[in-house]
C-alpha cells in the first residue's frame, strides 16, 4: 500500500497546488486590466524559457540514478546551484533588451525579483527530486504545499493594496524563499563538491532532456509570444486565461502522478510488460480525472467562465471549445515522455520534440491571421497530426505499440461523447440547475468507466477497506 500512501500525500499537495491559482485568478481578473494581465503573460514566456536551465534535466537524473551516493549528490547539488545562479544572471542582464523587443520596455523592473526566484530554483529542483527518489512524499508535500498555501493570502493582500503587476513577481519571490527554507532541513546534510569524473555521465543523460525541453517549450508558448507581439496584450490575456484553464487541470493531475510514474516504472526496467502495465494504470487514472473535468468544462463553459472571471471574458469560452478536447488528448500523451527516460532514449526524445515543435509552430502561424480563435484551432489541428508519431515513437521504447495504447485508453472517450450527447438535450433555463445536472451526469459516466477499467482491482480494494475497518474497531 506504499503507492496508496505516496499518492495520498501527492494528492493533498496537488489539491493545494490546484486550488491556489484557482482562488487567486478571479481576483486578478477583476483587479487588473486585460492589458496588464497580457503583459505579465508575455513576460512569463521569456522567463519560462530561461528557467528551463534551472533544472537542466537533473531531476530525472537524480531519480533514475542507481548509485546515488554522497559524491554524486554533492556534484548534483553544485550543478543545481550553478544553474540557478546562471539563470538569475541571464534574467538580470537580458531584462531591458528583451522588454524593448517585446514593446513593454517600461516593465523591465519586474524581472528583478524573478532573478532571485529562479536563482533559488536550481537548488530547489534538485532537492525536490531527492525527496521523490527517497519516497519522502510527506516532506515533499510540506515543502511544496505550505509555501503555495501561504502565497494565496499574500497575493490577495498585494492586489487589494494596489500593487498591480508587482503582485506576480513578489508573490513568486515569497513562495521561492519559503520553499527553500522548508527544503533545507529535509535535505540535510547539504554539501557542495565538484567532480570532473561525473560530468560526462551527467551531460550524456541530461543533454537530450534539456534539448527536448528547450525546443518543446516553443511548441507550448510560441502562441503567447506571437499573439502578444502581433495581436496585442489584451487578446493575449483572453487566450492565456483559456489556455490556463485547459492546462491547469492537466498540469496539476500529471504533476501529481508524474513523480510516481518514473520511480514505479524504474522498478520494472527488466520486465517491459510489467513496465507498460504500470504506465497504462497511471494513464487510466490520469485520464479519468482530466476527462471528467474537461467534459464538464466543455459542456458548461459559457456559464462557468461568466461566474469565474466575471463580465468581459466571454471570448475565453470560444477558445475553450478547442482547448477542452485538446486537454483530454494531451493528458494521455504527455506522460509517455517517461518511456524515453526509462529506456535512456533521450536522443529520440529530442528529435521527436524538434518535429513536434515544427508542426505546432506551423499551426500557430497559419491561425494567426484569424485571431486568437484561429491560433487555438491551429494548435488543435497540429496536435491531432502528431498523435501517431508521438505515441508510436515513445511507447515502442518499452516494447509497446500504438494499437496497444489505443486499446487501453479508448474507453475514456465515452465520457466526453456522453457529455456532448447530454448537452444537446439539456435545455434547462436555470443556470444553477443546469450546471448541477451536468456535473451529476458527467460524474455518473466517469464512475461507470472507472468501474469497467478497474474492475479487476475492486475485490482487492474492498478487502483492504475491510481490514482497515477491523483495525479501527479493534
N, C-alpha and C positions, 0 to 999 in steps of 0.2 A: 504493500500500500504506500510505498515511498513516493510513487508517481502521484498518488492522490494528495498526499501532504504537500509535495512540491507545487502541484497545480493550485492548491488552495491558497498558499502564500502568494503565488504569482497572480491568481485571480483577484485577491484583495488589492494587490498593488496596481493591477491594470484597471480595476474599478475606480480607484482614486485617480489614476492617470487619465482615465476616460472622462470622469466627472469634472475634473479640474478645469480643462479648457472649455467644456460644455457650459460650465457655470459662468465663466468669465466672458465668453463670446457675446451673449446678449447685452452685457454692459458696454462692451466695446462698440457694438453696432449702434447703440443709442448715444454713446458719449463722444464718438469721433465721426468725422465726415468720411464719405466713401473715398475721397482723395487721400486722406490721412491713412486709412486702412490699406489702400492700394500702395501707398508709398512704403509702408512697412513690409508689405508682401514683396515688393521689388527689392528692398534691402535684404530680406531673407534669402532671396535667390542667390545673391552674391555670397553672403555669409555662409549659407549652407554648403556651397561648392567648396570653399576654402576649408570648412570644418570637416570635410571627409578625411583630411590628412591628420586630424587629431587622433583618430584610431589607427588609420593606415593598415587595416587588416590584422591588427594584433589580437583583437578579441577572439576570433575563431582559432587563431594560432595557440592562444593560451588554453582554450577549452579542449582542443584536439591533441595537444602535445602529450605524448605518452609518458615522458620522464621530465615532469615539470619540477626540477629541483631548485635549490636556493640560487645557484649560479644563473640558471635560466630566468628565474623570477626577477632577480636583480637587474639583469640585462633588459628584460621586457619593461620593467618599471622605468629604467633610464631612457629607453626609446620613447615610451609614452610621455614622459616629462619633456623630452626634447621636441617631440612632435607638437605638443601643446604650446610650448614657447614659440616655435616656428609659426604656427597658425596665428598666434596673437600678434607677432611682429608683422606678418603679411597683412593682416587686417588693419593694423595701425598705419603702415606705410601706404597701403593702397586705397584707403578710405576716400581721400579727396579726389584723386583722378577718376575713381570708379563712379562716385556720385556725380561728377561733372559729365561723365559719359552717359549716364542714365537720365540726366536732366533734373537731378534733385540735389544740386551742389550744396544747398544750404543745410542739408541733413547729415553732413559727414560726421558731426559730433556724436551722433547716435552710435557710431562704431566704437567709440572709446570704451564704454563698459563691456562691450562684446569681446574686446581683446582679452580681458581677464577671464570672461566666461569660457571661451574656447581654449584659453591657455590652461585652465584647470581641467578642461575636458579630456585632455590627453591622459592624465593620470587616472581620472575617474573611470574612463572606459576600460582601462587595464584592470583596475581593482574590481570593477563590476564583473568582468569576465572571470576573475579568480574566484569570486563568490559563487558564480554559476558553475564553475568547474568543480568546486568542492561541495556542491549541493547545499550551500548555505543560503537557502531561499528566504528564510526568515530575516536574516541580516540584510539580504538584498531588498526585501520589502521595506524594512525600516530606513535604509539609506536612500532608497528611491522615492518612497511614497510620502514620508513625512515632509521633506522639502517641497514636494508638489502641493501637499495639503496646505502648508504654510504660505505658499506663493499666492493662493487664491485670495484670501483677505488682503494680502499685501497689494496685489494688483488692483482690486476693487477700491482700496483706500487711495491709491495713486490716481486712479481715474476720477474718483469723487473730488479730489483736491486739485483737479485741473492740470495734471502732469502731461496729458495728451500723449503724443508719440513716445515720450520718455518712459511711459509705463512699461513698454515691452522690454527694452534693454535693462532697465533697473530691476524688473521682476526676474529676468533671466540671471542677472548677477546675484541676486539674493538667493535664488534656487541653487546656483552652482556652488556658492560658498557653503551653504547649508549642507549640500550633499557631500562635499569633500570632508567637512567636519564629522559627518556621520561615518564615512568610509574609513577614516584613519584608524579608529580603534578596532574595526573589524578586520583590517588587513595587516595588522602587526605580525611580525617585525617588518618594517619597511626599510629596505636597503636599496642603494643605487650602485651599480657596478657595470663597467663596460667590458664586454668580451668579444674580441675580434673574431674568435673561432665560431661563435654562434651567429654572426652577422650573415654569412652566405645562406645558411639554412633558413633564417627568418626572412631574408629577402626573396628567396625562391618561393616560399609558401605565400607570402603576403602580396607580392607584386601583381599576381593575376587578380586577386580580390580587389586590390587598390585600383588597378586599371579598369576593372569592370565597374566599380563604384563611381569612378570619375566620369566614365562615358555614360553609364546608365543614369547618372544624375540629370543629364540634359534631356534624357528621354522623359523624365518626370517634371522638370522645372523650366525647360526652354519655353513652354507655352506661357508661363508667367512673365518671362523676360520679353517675349515678343509682344504680348498684349500690353504690358506696362509701357514699353518703349514706343509702340506704334499706334495703339488704340487709346492709351491714357490710363491714369491710375484709378479712376472711377470704375471703368469696365473691369479692370484687374481686381478691384475689391469684390465685385459681383462674382467673377469667375473663381477667385481664390476661396471665397466662402463656400461656393458649391463644391469645389474640389476638397476643401477641408471636411465638409460634411460627409463626402464619399470616402475620403481617406482615413478619417478618424476612427470609425469602427474597425476598418481593415487593419490599420497600423496597431491599434490597441489590442485586438484579438490575436493578430500574428505575433506581436511582441510579447504577448502572454505565453504563447506556446513555443515560439522560436527558441527561447533559452532551453527548452526541454527537448526539442526535436533533434538537434545535433548531438547532445550527450547521450540520448537514448538510442539513436541510430549508431553512434560510435561503439556501443556495446555489441553490435552485431556486424562489425566490419567483415568478419569471416563467413557470415551467413547472409547472403544478399536477399534471399526470400524473406527472412525474418526482418531484415532492414527495411524492405518495402512494406511489410505488414505494419511496422511501426509508423512509417510515413503516411500510409493511407488511413490509419486510425486517426492521426493528427489532422489530416486533410478533412476527414469527415466531421470531426468535432469543430474545427475552424469554420467549415462550410455551413454547418447547421446554424451557428451563431450569426455569421455575416449574412447568409441568405435570408434568414428571418428578419433581421434588422433592415436590410436593403429593400426587401419586398414591401415591408410596412412603410418605409420611407418613400418608395416609389408610388404606392397607392395613394397615400395621404400627403404628398409633398407640398401641395399648394397651401393646405391648412396649417401644416406643421411649420413651414417657413414663415407664414404670417404670425403665428404665435411666438416663434422663437426669436426671429430677428426684428420683427415689427414691420411697420409700413415702409414702402420704398425698396423692398428687396424681392419683389415678385419674380424678377428675371432669374433669380437663383433656382427656382423650381423648374424653369425651362431647361437649364443646363443639367439638372439632376435627372431629367428624363433619359439622358445618355449615360450619365455617371453612375447611376444606381446599378444597372446591369453590368457595367464595366467593373465596378467594385466586386461584384459576385465572382466575375471571371478571374480577377487578379488574386483573390484570396485562395484560389486553387492552383495558381501558377507561381506566385512569389515564394512560397515555402520550398519549392523544388530547387532553389539555389543551394539548399543544404546537400543535395546529391553531389554537386561538384566538389564541395568541401570534404565530404566523407570519402570520396574517391580520389581526392587530390588532383582533380582535373580542372584546376583553376585557369589553365590556359584556354580550355574550351569555354569556361565561364566568361573570360574576357572577350573572346571573339563573338559569342552569341550576343553579348552586350553591345558590341560595335554594330552588328546587323540590326538588332532591335532598336537601337538609338537612331540609326539612319532612317528606318521605316517610320518611326514615330515623328521624327523631325519633318519628314515629307508630309505627314498628315497635318502637323501644325501649320506649316507654310501654306498648304493647299486650302485649309479652312480659314486662314487669317483674313482674307478679303471678305468673308461673310460674317465677320464679327466674332464675339465670344461664343455664340452658339455654333458657328462654323468650326472653331478651334476644338470645341468639345466633340463634335461629330467626327472630325478628322482624327482625334485621339482614339475614339471608339473604334473606327474602322481599322486604324493601324494595329490596334491590339487584337482585333479579330484575325487579321492577316498573319500575325505572329504566333497564334495559338499552337499550331502543329510544330513548327521548329523549336519553340521554347520548351514544350513538353517532351518532344521526341529526344532532343539532344541532352536534356537533363536526366530524364528517368532512365535512359539507356546506360548511363554510367554505373547504375547499380542493378543492371540486368532486367529492367522493366521495358515496357512498350507503351506507345500512345494508346493502343486499344485497351490495355490493362488499366491505364489511368482513367480513360473514358468510362470504362465499365464500373470502376469503383467510385466515381463522382457523379455520374449522370442522374442518379435518383434525386440529388439535391435540387435539380431544376424543377422538380414537381412543386416546390414551394413558390417560386415566382410565377410559374404558369398558373397555378391555382389562384394566386393573388390577383393576377391580371383578369382572369375569368370572373372572379368575385367582384372586382371593381366595376365591371360592366353592368352588374345588377344592383350595385349599391347606390341607390338614389335618395338616401336619407337627407333631408334638408337640414336637420340639426347637426352642426359640425362636431359637437362633443360626442353625440351618439354614434355618428359615422366613424369617427376615429376609434372609439371603443370597440365597435363591432369588427372593424378591420383588424385591430390588434388581436382580438379573440380568435378570429378566423385564421390569421397567419400563425398564431400560436398553436392552434389545433393541428394545422397541416404540418408544422415543424415537429410537433410531438409524434405524429404518426410516422413521419420519415425517420425520426430518431429511433423509434421502436423497431422499424424494419432494419436499419443499419446495425444497431447494437443488440439485436435480438439474442445473439449467442452469449452475450455478456450479462443479460438480465438476471439469470439464476445466481451468478457469482455476486452481483451487487446486492441481491436480496439476502443471500447468505451472510454477507458482510454486515448488512444492517441488522440482521437478527442477532449476530454475535455482539455487535455494539450495544444493542438493547439489553441483552443478558448481562453484559458487564456493567451497564448503568444501573440495572435493577439490583445487582448483587452488591 
